[in-house]
Amino acid sequence: MRIAIATENASLSMSGEAGLPLYYFDRLRARNVDVWMVCHERVRNELRERYPDDQIFQKIYFIKDSWLQIFIFKVGAWVPFRIRDMILGQLIYMITQSRARKLVKKLVKEFEIELVYSPTPISSKAPSFMYNVGAPVVIGPMCGGLDFPPAFRYLESPATRLSTYLGRVAAEVLNWLIPGKLQAEVLLVANDRTAKALPRGCKGKVYEVVESGVDLNLWQPSERPEPHPDRPTRFVYMARFVDQKGIPFLVEAFKQVAERTNSILELIGSGELMEATQAQVATLQLQDRVNFYGWLPLKQAADLIRECDVYMVPAIRDCGGCAMLEAMAIGMPVIAANWAGPGDYADSSCGILVDPTSKEDFVNGLAEAMIRLAESPELRQRMSKASIERVRTSYFDWDSKVERVIEVFEETIAQNQPEPAISHPKPAVQS
């Protein structure tokens, strides 16, 4: 099988989805798939260090910025950030991808590549330039199409809601102009919500594959802390301090928990609500029960999480949840909002899901769940084992995800093989 991965960035030093192409590139090669990759020049040095073997590195092709992109970038220094990010940045990206399409098309012809795979961007609405490249195209897994729960729509201003609506309308138009998703043979989606959010007019077959993943080689199960009457139960949160992650509701809920149990809340991360959260903790007089760590290096954060008892995911608008899956992989029980990604990943065996039906019910539900687990070490132990099992049996780990994606590749290639020519015997010549 010969596969070309087309992406913008392929990097583990960048945040978010930039690392996804590398997970696929490495695991496909480990399964003896012949794989090439096309990405931007900005990651060349990192990939050269990652792949010192020339036989591997020479199968990675880089797109350099054109003079036009450099000019647009320089102009961007003189305009407001939002315009630079939303308009000029997207224009630079689109130029890169249009040039990547030409290169992919050339590689398909030169190396007889059987399938082009585009794992990023993961947005269901983002247009794809991978069309008419000479091979079937698979895009995803994608996620998206997510709104706040109805009771929490107040967190979005009318202007924000309007801009979201206009952005989705604009995305529909862009996808008709740049029809990669409309013409792709296969579209991988994280869930039914994402499938419904795909651009109208998509013709490809839709498969459901979880978007997030966990590397079980890095996140091995660990012994849970031994319960002791004098030892506080430690709840841990690791995410940005923003509205959609639910941090204000978690702190409010913890007030009830602190009054009834010997518990500590560990907060890892930062963001626009950091100062407001610190003020909220002070107002609720929880300074001696809540610890702020800011952003920690990954290993340091992982070590701290392993020392804790329960992983908290109060996010009310989160499509995925890699950090949550990593916590589950090491054996953490979870308490999560029963909405979108976190609600899809956990179940009653490994955690407690709280319905975000209203702010009051959500806060009280989080508090009740925390108190329940704080008072029951036995339940925490059962959920710990169930978390490990759920990650390993639900396509949440990278190896099983890649195996599933390879199955899709094989099926897609088989369906796109040209029909063998049928030879008809010549009629016998009558003498």
C-alpha positions in Angstrom: 0.0 0.0 0.0 1.4 3.4 -1.0 0.0 6.4 0.9 0.7 10.2 0.7 -0.1 12.3 3.8 -0.9 15.9 3.0 -0.9 18.4 5.8 0.1 21.9 6.8 2.2 21.2 9.9 3.7 18.0 11.2 5.2 18.7 14.6 5.2 17.6 18.2 6.6 20.9 19.4 3.5 22.8 18.2 0.3 22.4 20.1 -2.9 20.7 19.1 -3.5 18.9 15.8 0.0 19.5 14.3 1.2 16.3 15.9 -1.5 14.1 14.3 0.3 13.6 10.9 3.4 12.3 12.7 1.4 9.8 14.7 0.0 8.4 11.4 3.3 8.7 9.5 5.2 6.7 12.2 2.6 4.0 12.8 1.9 3.5 9.1 5.6 2.9 8.5 5.7 0.5 11.5 3.1 -1.5 9.7 5.1 -1.7 6.5 3.0 0.9 4.6 5.0 2.8 2.0 4.2 6.4 3.1 5.2 9.9 1.9 4.4 13.2 3.5 3.9 16.8 2.2 4.1 19.6 4.7 5.3 23.2 5.3 9.0 24.1 5.3 8.7 25.5 8.8 8.9 22.0 10.4 11.9 20.9 8.3 14.5 21.2 11.1 12.4 19.4 13.6 11.7 16.6 11.2 15.3 16.3 10.2 16.2 15.8 13.9 13.4 13.4 14.3 14.3 11.3 11.3 18.1 11.2 10.9 17.7 8.2 8.6 17.9 9.6 5.0 15.7 6.8 3.7 12.8 8.2 5.8 13.6 11.9 5.6 13.8 11.9 1.8 10.1 10.8 1.7 9.1 14.0 3.3 8.5 16.9 0.9 8.3 20.6 2.0 6.4 23.6 0.7 8.4 26.8 1.0 6.6 30.2 1.3 6.3 32.0 -2.0 7.2 35.7 -2.4 3.5 36.5 -2.3 3.1 34.8 1.1 6.1 36.6 2.5 4.6 39.9 1.3 1.3 39.1 2.9 3.0 38.1 6.2 4.9 41.5 6.2 1.7 43.4 5.6 0.2 41.5 8.5 2.6 43.2 11.0 0.7 46.5 10.3 -2.9 45.3 10.8 -4.9 44.3 13.9 -4.3 40.8 15.2 -7.8 39.4 14.4 -7.5 40.6 10.8 -4.0 39.1 10.6 -5.2 35.8 12.1 -8.6 35.3 10.5 -8.0 36.8 7.0 -4.3 37.2 6.1 -3.3 34.0 8.0 -6.0 32.0 6.2 -4.9 33.4 2.9 -1.3 32.3 3.5 -2.5 28.9 4.5 -4.7 28.6 1.3 -1.8 29.5 -0.9 0.4 26.8 0.8 -2.3 24.2 0.3 -2.9 25.0 -3.3 0.8 24.5 -3.9 0.8 21.3 -1.8 -2.0 20.0 -4.1 0.2 20.4 -7.1 3.1 18.6 -5.4 0.9 15.8 -4.2 -0.5 15.3 -7.7 3.1 15.0 -9.0 4.0 12.5 -6.3 0.9 10.4 -7.0 2.0 10.1 -10.6 5.7 9.6 -10.0 5.4 6.9 -7.2 2.1 5.4 -8.2 0.6 6.4 -4.9 -2.7 4.6 -4.3 -4.3 7.0 -1.8 -3.9 10.5 -0.5 -4.7 11.0 3.3 -5.4 14.4 4.8 -5.6 14.1 8.6 -5.7 17.9 9.2 -7.3 20.3 9.6 -9.7 18.5 11.9 -12.5 21.2 11.5 -15.5 19.7 9.7 -16.0 23.0 7.9 -12.4 23.8 6.8 -12.0 23.4 3.0 -9.6 20.8 1.6 -7.4 21.4 -1.4 -6.9 17.6 -2.0 -9.1 17.0 -5.0 -8.3 15.8 -8.6 -4.9 14.5 -7.4 -5.0 11.3 -9.3 -5.8 9.0 -6.3 -8.7 8.6 -3.9 -8.7 11.0 -1.0 -9.5 10.2 2.7 -10.0 13.1 5.0 -10.2 13.1 8.9 -11.0 12.1 11.5 -12.7 15.5 11.9 -14.7 17.0 14.7 -16.9 20.0 15.0 -20.4 21.2 14.7 -20.5 21.8 18.4 -22.5 24.5 20.3 -22.9 25.3 24.0 -25.6 23.3 25.8 -28.9 25.3 25.5 -28.7 26.4 29.2 -25.3 27.9 28.6 -25.8 29.8 25.4 -25.7 33.0 27.4 -21.9 32.6 27.5 -21.9 33.7 23.8 -22.6 37.3 23.0 -25.0 38.1 20.1 -22.1 39.3 18.1 -20.2 36.0 18.7 -23.3 34.0 17.7 -23.7 36.1 14.5 -20.0 35.8 13.6 -20.2 32.0 14.1 -23.3 31.8 11.8 -21.6 34.0 9.2 -18.4 31.9 9.4 -20.4 28.7 8.8 -22.2 30.3 5.8 -18.8 31.4 4.4 -17.4 27.9 4.9 -20.2 26.5 2.8 -19.3 28.8 0.0 -15.5 28.1 0.3 -16.2 24.4 0.1 -17.9 24.8 -3.2 -15.0 26.8 -4.5 -12.4 24.5 -3.0 -14.3 21.1 -3.3 -11.8 18.7 -1.6 -14.4 17.6 0.9 -17.2 17.4 -1.6 -15.2 15.1 -3.8 -13.3 13.0 -1.3 -13.9 9.3 -1.4 -14.0 9.0 2.4 -14.7 11.4 5.2 -13.8 10.2 8.7 -15.8 11.9 11.5 -15.6 11.7 15.3 -19.3 11.4 15.9 -22.8 12.0 14.5 -22.6 15.7 15.3 -19.6 16.1 13.1 -21.2 14.2 10.3 -24.2 16.6 10.3 -21.8 19.6 10.3 -20.0 18.5 7.1 -20.5 20.8 4.1 -23.6 20.1 2.1 -23.0 18.1 -1.1 -20.3 15.7 0.2 -20.4 12.5 -1.9 -17.9 10.3 -0.1 -18.5 7.5 2.3 -18.6 8.5 6.0 -16.9 6.4 8.7 -16.9 7.2 12.4 -13.5 7.2 14.0 -12.6 8.9 17.3 -10.6 12.1 16.6 -8.6 12.2 19.8 -6.1 9.5 20.8 -3.7 8.4 23.5 -0.2 6.8 23.1 -0.3 3.8 25.4 3.5 3.6 25.2 3.8 6.9 27.0 0.7 6.7 29.2 1.1 3.4 31.1 -1.2 2.5 34.0 0.1 3.5 37.4 -0.7 2.6 41.0 -3.4 4.7 42.4 -2.6 6.6 45.7 -3.4 4.5 48.7 -6.5 5.8 50.6 -5.9 7.0 54.2 -8.3 8.8 56.6 -5.7 11.6 57.0 -4.9 11.9 53.3 -7.0 14.4 51.3 -8.7 13.3 48.1 -7.1 15.2 45.3 -9.1 16.3 42.3 -7.1 17.6 39.3 -8.1 19.8 36.3 -5.8 20.4 33.4 -7.0 22.7 30.6 -7.2 26.3 29.5 -8.9 28.8 31.9 -11.7 29.7 29.5 -15.5 29.7 29.7 -16.0 26.6 27.5 -13.8 24.5 29.7 -16.1 25.1 32.7 -13.5 26.2 35.2 -15.8 28.7 37.0 -18.4 26.0 37.6 -15.8 23.6 38.9 -14.5 26.1 41.5 -18.1 26.9 42.6 -18.9 23.3 43.0 -15.7 22.7 45.0 -17.0 25.0 47.7 -19.6 22.4 48.6 -16.9 19.6 48.4 -14.5 21.5 50.7 -17.2 22.0 53.3 -18.1 18.2 53.5 -14.8 16.4 52.7 -11.1 16.6 53.2 -10.3 17.4 49.6 -7.9 19.4 47.5 -8.4 20.9 44.0 -5.3 21.0 41.8 -5.5 23.4 38.8 -3.1 23.1 35.9 -3.2 25.6 33.1 -3.8 29.3 32.4 -5.8 31.5 30.2 -8.0 34.6 30.1 -10.0 33.5 33.2 -6.9 32.9 35.3 -7.2 36.1 37.4 -11.0 35.8 37.6 -10.6 32.2 38.9 -8.0 33.3 41.5 -10.4 36.0 42.6 -13.3 33.5 42.7 -11.2 31.1 44.9 -10.4 34.0 47.3 -14.1 35.1 47.5 -15.1 31.6 48.4 -12.3 31.4 50.9 -10.8 28.3 49.3 -7.1 29.5 49.2 -5.9 26.7 51.4 -7.8 24.0 49.4 -7.1 25.1 45.8 -3.6 25.1 44.2 -2.7 26.9 41.0 0.2 25.6 39.0 0.0 27.5 35.7 1.1 25.6 32.6 3.5 22.8 33.4 5.8 20.8 31.1 4.1 17.6 30.0 6.2 15.2 32.1 5.8 17.4 35.2 2.0 17.7 34.6 1.8 13.9 34.1 3.7 13.2 37.4 1.3 15.5 39.3 -1.8 13.9 37.7 -0.5 10.4 38.7 -0.5 11.6 42.4 -4.1 12.7 42.3 -7.3 10.7 42.7 -9.9 12.0 40.2 -9.6 13.8 36.9 -12.1 16.7 36.3 -13.5 17.6 32.9 -16.2 20.2 33.4 -15.9 21.4 29.8 -19.3 22.3 28.2 -18.0 22.9 24.7 -15.2 20.4 23.9 -15.2 18.3 20.8 -12.4 16.0 21.9 -10.3 15.4 25.0 -6.8 14.0 24.5 -5.8 15.0 28.1 -8.8 13.2 29.4 -8.0 10.0 27.5 -4.4 10.2 28.8 -5.7 10.5 32.4 -8.0 7.5 31.8 -5.1 5.5 30.3 -3.1 5.8 33.5 -6.1 4.7 35.6 -7.9 7.9 36.7 -11.6 7.9 37.4 -13.2 10.9 35.7 -16.0 13.4 36.4 -17.1 15.1 33.2 -19.9 17.1 31.6 -22.2 14.8 29.7 -21.8 16.9 26.6 -19.8 16.3 23.4 -16.3 14.8 23.5 -16.0 14.1 27.3 -19.6 12.7 27.3 -18.6 10.4 24.4 -15.4 9.2 25.9 -16.4 8.3 29.5 -19.3 6.1 30.7 -20.7 5.1 34.0 -18.1 2.3 34.5 -15.2 4.7 34.6 -16.6 8.0 35.8 -19.6 10.1 36.6 -21.2 12.2 33.9 -23.1 15.3 34.9 -25.8 16.7 32.6 -25.5 20.4 31.9 -29.2 21.1 32.0 -28.8 24.4 33.9 -26.0 26.2 35.7 -27.4 25.4 39.2 -28.0 21.7 38.3 -24.5 21.4 36.7 -22.7 22.9 39.7 -24.6 20.8 42.2 -24.1 17.7 40.0 -20.3 18.3 39.9 -20.3 18.8 43.7 -22.3 15.6 44.4 -20.1 13.5 42.1 -16.9 14.8 43.8 -18.3 14.2 47.2 -19.4 10.7 46.2 -15.9 9.7 45.0 -14.2 11.5 47.9 -16.2 9.3 50.3 -15.7 6.0 48.4 -12.1 4.9 47.8 -13.5 1.5 46.7 -15.6 3.2 43.9 -12.5 5.1 42.8 -10.6 1.8 42.5 -13.3 0.2 40.4 -13.5 3.2 38.1 -9.7 3.3 37.8 -9.6 -0.2 36.4 -12.6 0.5 34.1 -10.9 3.7 32.7 -7.9 1.6 31.6 -10.1 -1.0 30.0 -12.3 1.6 28.2 -9.3 3.3 26.6 -7.9 0.0 25.4 -11.1 -1.4 23.9 -12.8 1.6 22.3 -10.4 2.7 19.6 -9.2 5.5 21.9 -5.5 4.5 21.7 -3.4 5.4 18.7 -2.5 1.9 17.7 -6.1 0.7 17.4 -7.1 3.9 15.7 -4.4 3.5 13.0 -5.5 -0.2 12.5 -9.0 1.0 11.9 -7.8 3.8 9.5 -5.7 1.2 7.6 -8.9 -0.9 7.2 -10.6 2.1 5.7 -7.6 2.7 3.4 -7.6 -0.9 2.1 -11.3 -0.8 1.5 -11.1 2.5 -0.3 -8.2 1.4 -2.5 -10.0 -1.8 -3.4 -13.1 0.0 -4.4 -11.1 2.4 -6.6 -9.2 -0.3 -8.5 -10.0 -0.2 -12.2 -12.1 -3.1 -13.4 -10.1 -5.8 -15.2 -10.6 -5.9 -18.9 -12.8 -8.7 -20.0 -11.5 -10.6 -23.0 -14.1 -12.1 -25.3 -13.1 -15.2 -27.3 -13.1 -14.7 -31.0 -15.8 -16.6 -32.8 -14.6 -19.7 -34.6 -14.0 -19.3 -38.3 -16.4 -21.4 -40.3 -14.7 -23.3 -43.1 
